[in-house]
Structures are given as structure tokens and as C-alpha cells.
Amino acid sequence: MWQRGLNWAAIVLVGGFGLMWLGVVVYADQGSALWMRVAQVIFGITLLGWSVLKAARMIGQNG
């Protein structure tokens, strides 16, 4: 039971961090080179994709 709760906490934290990362890169980071901003956007999308994948797997284990 604790393991499942901690898994959900990790999923939510990583997803929230990925979303904030994208927000900072898109709106606040105007001084970086374009290639660096693209790399950071890819990193943020990767974090969001990981959290969505893990959430889908956790929901799939319920059934």
C-alpha cells in the first residue's frame, strides 16, 4: 500500500516538474540559444511522457 502511494507521488512530482520546466523554458528563458531551448523542451516533454506512461500503467494494474 505504501509503495503504491509513493509511486503515485513520484508520478505527480515528475509530471509537475516537467510542466513547470516547459513553462520556464517557453516563457522565461529568452536569453538561451535556440538549440538549447529546443533541447530543454524535449527534456520537459520526456518528463511529461514518462509520467503519463507510468500513470497509465498504474491505472491498468487496477483492472
Residue frames as a rotation matrix with the C-alpha (Angstrom) as fourth column:
MET 1
0.567 0.824 0.000 0.00
0.824 -0.567 0.000 0.00
0.000 0.000 -1.000 0.00
TRP 2
0.457 -0.480 -0.749 2.82
0.106 -0.806 0.582 2.42
-0.883 -0.346 -0.317 0.84
GLN 3
-0.565 -0.731 0.382 4.61
0.426 0.138 0.894 1.50
-0.707 0.668 0.234 -2.36
ARG 4
-0.107 0.623 0.775 1.57
0.986 -0.033 0.163 2.36
0.127 0.782 -0.611 -4.47
GLY 5
0.826 0.425 -0.371 1.16
0.506 -0.849 0.152 5.73
-0.250 -0.313 -0.916 -2.75
LEU 6
0.120 -0.875 -0.469 4.82
0.025 -0.469 0.883 6.56
-0.992 -0.117 -0.035 -3.21
ASN 7
-0.549 -0.251 0.797 4.61
0.747 0.280 0.603 5.56
-0.375 0.927 0.034 -6.88
TRP 8
0.406 0.780 0.477 1.70
0.890 -0.456 -0.011 7.96
0.209 0.429 -0.879 -7.39
ALA 9
0.742 -0.193 -0.641 3.59
0.211 -0.841 0.497 10.70
-0.636 -0.505 -0.584 -5.55
ALA 10
-0.351 -0.935 0.045 6.61
0.266 -0.053 0.962 10.22
-0.898 0.350 0.268 -7.82
ILE 11
-0.315 0.312 0.896 4.42
0.949 0.119 0.292 10.31
-0.016 0.943 -0.334 -10.92
VAL 12
0.745 0.667 0.020 2.73
0.666 -0.744 0.053 13.54
0.050 -0.026 -0.998 -9.82
LEU 13
0.502 -0.626 -0.597 6.02
0.100 -0.643 0.759 15.19
-0.859 -0.441 -0.260 -8.83
VAL 14
-0.548 -0.740 0.391 7.79
0.466 0.118 0.877 14.32
-0.695 0.662 0.280 -12.08
GLY 15
-0.065 0.616 0.785 4.79
0.982 -0.100 0.159 15.40
0.176 0.781 -0.599 -14.15
GLY 16
0.859 0.385 -0.337 4.51
0.469 -0.856 0.218 18.69
-0.205 -0.345 -0.916 -12.27
PHE 17
0.116 -0.908 -0.402 8.22
0.114 -0.390 0.914 19.33
-0.987 -0.152 0.058 -12.61
GLY 18
-0.548 -0.294 0.783 8.08
0.756 0.225 0.614 18.61
-0.357 0.929 0.099 -16.35
LEU 19
0.401 0.787 0.469 5.19
0.886 -0.463 0.019 21.03
0.232 0.408 -0.883 -16.76
MET 20
0.819 -0.161 -0.551 7.00
0.163 -0.856 0.491 23.77
-0.551 -0.492 -0.674 -14.81
TRP 21
-0.246 -0.958 0.148 10.19
0.383 0.045 0.923 23.08
-0.891 0.284 0.356 -16.77
LEU 22
-0.267 0.219 0.939 8.31
0.961 -0.006 0.275 23.66
0.065 0.976 -0.209 -20.04
GLY 23
0.773 0.635 -0.002 6.77
0.630 -0.767 0.124 26.85
0.077 -0.097 -0.992 -18.70
VAL 24
0.489 -0.675 -0.552 10.12
0.083 -0.594 0.800 28.27
-0.868 -0.437 -0.234 -17.69
VAL 25
-0.479 -0.733 0.482 11.77
0.546 0.181 0.818 27.33
-0.687 0.655 0.314 -20.97
VAL 26
-0.113 0.506 0.855 8.98
0.974 -0.114 0.196 28.66
0.197 0.855 -0.480 -23.18
TYR 27
0.730 0.610 0.308 8.15
0.544 -0.792 0.277 31.89
0.413 -0.035 -0.910 -21.32
ALA 28
0.930 -0.307 -0.203 11.10
-0.031 -0.615 0.788 32.92
-0.367 -0.726 -0.581 -19.18
ASP 29
0.093 -0.967 0.239 14.25
0.382 0.256 0.888 31.68
-0.919 0.009 0.393 -20.91
GLN 30
0.954 0.299 -0.012 14.70
0.127 -0.442 -0.888 34.21
-0.271 0.846 -0.460 -23.66
GLY 31
0.518 -0.817 -0.253 18.49
-0.769 -0.574 0.282 34.51
-0.375 0.048 -0.926 -23.43
SER 32
-0.055 -0.564 0.824 19.49
-0.081 0.825 0.560 30.98
-0.995 -0.036 -0.091 -24.41
ALA 33
-0.784 -0.275 -0.556 20.33
-0.578 0.001 0.816 29.80
-0.224 0.961 -0.160 -27.88
LEU 34
0.121 0.921 -0.371 17.53
-0.987 0.151 0.054 28.26
0.106 0.360 0.927 -29.89
TRP 35
-0.051 -0.177 -0.983 19.10
-0.306 0.940 -0.153 24.80
0.951 0.293 -0.102 -29.97
MET 36
-0.943 -0.319 -0.094 19.41
0.005 0.270 -0.963 24.82
0.333 -0.908 -0.253 -26.19
ARG 37
-0.486 0.848 0.211 15.76
-0.792 -0.325 -0.517 25.81
-0.370 -0.418 0.829 -25.75
VAL 38
0.240 0.544 -0.804 14.71
-0.816 0.562 0.136 23.03
0.526 0.623 0.578 -28.14
ALA 39
-0.477 -0.491 -0.729 16.76
-0.014 0.833 -0.553 20.52
0.879 -0.254 -0.404 -26.14
GLN 40
-0.973 0.129 0.192 15.14
-0.209 -0.131 -0.969 21.72
-0.100 -0.983 0.154 -22.91
VAL 41
-0.092 0.984 -0.152 11.66
-0.989 -0.108 -0.103 21.46
-0.117 0.141 0.983 -24.41
ILE 42
0.085 0.051 -0.995 12.42
-0.455 0.890 0.007 17.89
0.886 0.453 0.099 -25.48
PHE 43
-0.848 -0.442 -0.293 13.57
0.076 0.446 -0.892 17.14
0.525 -0.778 -0.345 -21.93
GLY 44
-0.724 0.634 0.272 10.36
-0.600 -0.383 -0.702 18.59
-0.341 -0.671 0.658 -20.46
ILE 45
0.199 0.797 -0.570 8.19
-0.948 0.304 0.094 16.61
0.248 0.522 0.816 -22.88
THR 46
-0.309 -0.392 -0.867 10.15
-0.172 0.919 -0.354 13.48
0.935 0.040 -0.351 -21.98
LEU 47
-0.994 -0.038 0.104 9.37
-0.107 0.072 -0.992 14.03
0.030 -0.997 -0.075 -18.29
LEU 48
-0.288 0.958 0.012 5.69
-0.877 -0.259 -0.404 14.56
-0.384 -0.126 0.915 -19.05
GLY 49
0.154 0.305 -0.940 5.59
-0.760 0.644 0.084 11.50
0.631 0.701 0.331 -21.29
TRP 50
-0.736 -0.477 -0.481 7.19
-0.045 0.743 -0.668 9.37
0.676 -0.470 -0.568 -18.57
SER 51
-0.877 0.413 0.245 4.61
-0.323 -0.130 -0.938 10.46
-0.356 -0.901 0.247 -16.03
VAL 52
0.047 0.925 -0.376 1.69
-0.989 -0.009 -0.146 9.82
-0.139 0.379 0.915 -18.40
LEU 53
-0.077 -0.154 -0.985 3.07
-0.497 0.862 -0.097 6.38
0.864 0.482 -0.143 -19.28
LYS 54
-0.920 -0.320 -0.227 3.56
0.038 0.504 -0.863 5.43
0.390 -0.802 -0.452 -15.63
ALA 55
-0.599 0.773 0.207 0.10
-0.649 -0.319 -0.691 6.72
-0.468 -0.548 0.693 -14.70
ALA 56
0.178 0.667 -0.724 -1.47
-0.938 0.338 0.080 4.64
0.298 0.664 0.686 -17.48
ARG 57
-0.383 -0.398 -0.834 0.41
-0.161 0.917 -0.364 1.57
0.910 -0.005 -0.416 -16.26
MET 58
-0.990 0.027 0.135 -0.70
-0.133 0.062 -0.989 2.18
-0.035 -0.998 -0.058 -12.67
ILE 59
-0.208 0.977 -0.042 -4.32
-0.893 -0.207 -0.401 2.53
-0.400 -0.046 0.915 -13.74
GLY 60
0.116 0.197 -0.973 -4.02
-0.762 0.646 0.040 -0.57
0.637 0.737 0.225 -15.91
GLN 61
-0.800 -0.459 -0.387 -2.83
-0.095 0.733 -0.673 -2.60
0.593 -0.502 -0.630 -12.91
ASN 62
-0.657 0.622 0.425 -6.09
-0.678 -0.240 -0.695 -1.77
-0.330 -0.745 0.579 -11.12
GLY 63
0.213 0.896 -0.391 -8.24
-0.975 0.165 -0.151 -3.76
-0.071 0.413 0.908 -13.52
